[in-house]
Amino acid sequence: MNRRDFLTTGLAGGVALTAGLSPQRADAKTPGRFRLNYAPHFGMFRNLAGDDPIDQIRFMADQGFRSLQDNGLRDRPKQWRQQVRAEMDRRGMSMGTFIATAEFGSPTFTSGRKHLRSQILFDMQKSLEVARQMDARWMIVVPGKIDDRLSAEQQMAHAVELLKRCAELCEHDSRVMVLEPLNGRGMFLRSTSQARRICRAVDSPACKLMFDVADQPASSGRLIPNIEECWDEIAYFQVGDNPGRKEPGTGQIDFRSVFRHITARRFDGLLGMEHGNSRPGEEGEQRVIDAYVAHEMA
């Protein structure tokens, strides 16, 4: 995935929770319509559901979605999180990923510097508190930039050592950090194959891979083989078509085959809907829902 501002993705839906909720606009309640557990984000259906996050949760549930993800969850006000958690519990929804630690300007994991290590461990402790509050199982880790002062072997050793420390914290709390490769310039973790090797080196059930479908070559015919190559380390998928990073059916990825394969493999994790809408307004939001229904067929 290209470098992006994680902490603002989906935050447009983070308006104040109102006492009086606007009317629900879902035309039909369709629980259980999806075989796979897709997780939209706040703001994805704001035209159909309204700006209030509680209304958005209700709308998602009524459309058959069983989870949602919120990249900026850790930085939300505690009261906001409490109210969101209560509504999700009422609707039987689970929280998907949120960002535990992500750095785009510093070699946080690769440098071995004590102050950066201390900051990462502090971030993980704070994130685990949020995970407990929200009953969230998965937390995103982006392990920073390359440290040009060090050899590749030294950087890998530092990263694996610190990830082991983080994994110990997560294991104790029954949480899982998912490593997200980013193809931005200078980033340390850039590919799924590299992330798989790191997960195996860390050797912990609390250190797994987030597999971003949109980051895979759309026309190489290697998407499903790449999924299979990493399967034992994948804990979470991110979904978006390529090119354009919009809903399935707007690019070149054969999502019917991808979803069929993941279903056949009995994947019981979440698939984060990490994409934009190809069209604006209510029409565009309904088009997103219809795309997921259509691409699970046959």
N, C-alpha and C positions, 0 to 999 in steps of 0.2 A: 504494500500500500504506500502511496506517496505520502511524504511528510504532510501532516495536517495538525490543526490545533485540536488535540484530543479533548481538552477541557471545555471547549465550547460546542462540540458536537452534541446535538440534542438538547442543549441548554436553553434553547428558545422556548421550550415548553415549560421552563422552570419559573413560571409566574407564581404570584402568591396564591395559596389555596384559599378559595372563597368559602364563606359559610353556606351560601345558597348555591346549589349546583345547577348548571344549565341543563335543559332537557336533553335526554339521550336521543341521538339521531339515527342510531343503527336501525335499519329496516327489519332485520331478522336476527334472532339469537341463534347462533350456530356453534355451540360448544362441541369440541371434538372433531371439527371438520378437517383438521390437518393431521396427517400421520406423524410428521416430524415436528419438533418443538422449536418453532421460529420465535425470535425475540425482536419485535420492533422497538423503536426508541421514541421518547417524548418528542413531540412536534411533527412526527411523520403523518399523523391524521388530524392535525389541529383544525382543518376546515370542516371535516365531517363531525368531529367530536367536540370542538371548542377548545379554548386556550387553557382551561383549568386541567391540571394534571390528573385529578381524580376522574373527571369526565373522560379523559383520554384512556385511563386504565379501564374504565367500564366499557368504552367502545371497543378497545382491543379484545377484551374478554368476550364481548358479545359477538365479535367476528370470528372467534375460535382460537385466538392466540392465547397460549398458556404461560408465556413469559414475556419479559421486556428487559432491555439492557439500557444502562445509563452511564456513559463514560465518565461524566463528571460527578457521580454520586458521592464520592468522598468529600467533596467541597460543598455539598448542599447543607443548609441549616438542619440541625438535629430534629427540630419540630417538623420540618417538611418531610424528612425521612420517616418519622414516626407515622405521620398521616398516610403517606404513600404505602408504607408497609401494611398498615391496618386495612387499607382498601384492597391491596393485593391479596392479603389473606382472605378477605371476604369473598373475593372472586376466584380463589384457588390458583393464583398466578405465582410464579417464582421469579426471583431477580437473576438476571444474567450477569454478564461481566461488567466490571467497572475498573477504572484505572487505579492500581495500587501505587505504581511508580513509573514515570515515563520522563525521559530526559532527552532533549534534542541538541543540547549545546555543550554537554560535558561528558567526559569518559567515566561515567559513574561506576560501572562494573569492571571496566578493563584496566583502570589505572593502578588499583591497589592503594590509593591514597586513603588515609585513615578518616579524614573528615567526610569524604564522599561515602565511604562504607557506613559511617555512623548515620549519615543522612538517609541512606537507603533503608537501613534497619529501623530507623525511626518511622519512615514512611510506611513500612510494612506493618509495624505495630499499630499505627493509626488506622491503616486500612483494614486490619483484622478486627478492630473495634467496630468499624462500619459494617463489615461483613457479618459480624454477629448480630448487630442490630437489625439488619435487613435480611438475615438468613440467606446470604449470598454465598455461593460455593466457589465461584471462579473470580480471579482477580488478574487484570492485565499487567504484565511487566514488560517494559521496553528498556533494554539494558544499555542505553546511552550510546555514545559515540566511540569511535576508534581513538586510541591514544597513540599518536604517531611517534612518541618517544620510545615506545616499547616494541619488542618483536611480537609477531602474531602468537607465538607460543606463550609468552609471558602474559599477554592480554587474555588469552583463553584460560590460562591457569587462574588468573585473578577473577575472571567472570564466573568460572565454575565454583571456585571457593566461596564467593559471596552468594551465589545462587544456592549453594548447599546450606548456608546459614539461613537464608530466607525460607528455604524448603523446610527446615527444622521448625521454624515458627509456624508455618502453615500446617505441617503435619500435626503438631500439638493441638491445633485448632480445627482440624478436619476440613481445611480449605485447600484449594489448588490454585497455584499461580500458573497462568498460561503465557508463554513467551510469544510475543508478536514480532515477526520479522518485518522490517520496513526497508524499502529500497531507496530511501533518501540518501543523499550524498554524505559520506562519512559515518554512516550508522554502523555499529558493530554487528548487529544481527540482521542479515539481509535476505536469507533464504530459508525455506522450510527444511532443506537437507541439513543446513548448518544447525538449525534449531533442534532437529532430531538428534544430531550428534551431541549437542550440549545436554539435552534431556537425558540421554543415556549415560553421559559422564557424571551428571548430578545424581542419577540413580535414585530417584525419590518419586513416590506416587503423587507428591505435591508439586512437581515440576513437569509441566506438560506443554504441548504445542497448540497454539491457535492457528488453524489452517485457513488462510484467506483465499477463497476461490477466485476472487477478482484479480488477485496478483499473479495468477498462473497464466502461462501463455495460452491464449484462447484458441489458436489454430494449430497447435502442435500435436494434438491427439494424445498428449501426455497427462492430461488432468487427472483422470481416474487412476492411471498407474502411479502418479505422484501421491495421490491420496493413499493408495495401497502401500507405497514405500514407507510412508510415515504413520500408518494406521495405529500402531501400538502406542504412539506418543500423542496422538490427537485427542484433546479433551473438548475442543470447541471449534466450531466453524464460523467464519464470517462469509456472508453472501453478498454479492453484487456482480452485475454483468460487466463484461469487458469487450470493447472500450466503453467509457462513459460512466461507469460505476453507478448504474441505475438499477431498477428492478429487473428480475429475470425476463428474458425475451426482448430486451432492448439492445443486446450486443450479440456476440458470437458464441457464447458458452451454451452448450447443450445441457440445460438444467434438468430436463426430464431424465436424462441418463444419470446425471450427478445425484439427483434426489433419489432415483430408483436404486442406485448403488448404495448410498448411505442407508436407506431403509433396509435393503437386503442384508446389510452388515449389522443390523439391529443396533444402530447408534442410539444411545439413550441420553446424549447431551443436547446442547442447544445450538441453534444456528442463528447467529446475530444478523439482523437485516441492516448491514453496515453499508447503506447506499442512500442516494437521493431519489427523488421522484422524477420521472421523465417528463411529467406534465404538471402544471400548477393547479391549485384549487381542488375542489371536491372531485372533479373528474380524474385528476392525476392520482389522488389518494385511493379512489375506488379501483383505478387501474392497477395499483400496487397489490391490493387484496386479490383481485381477479388473476393477476399473474401467478401468485403462489398457488391458488386453487388450480389453475390450468396446468401448471408445471408439475403438480403431484399426480395428475391423471395419467393413466396408461404407462 
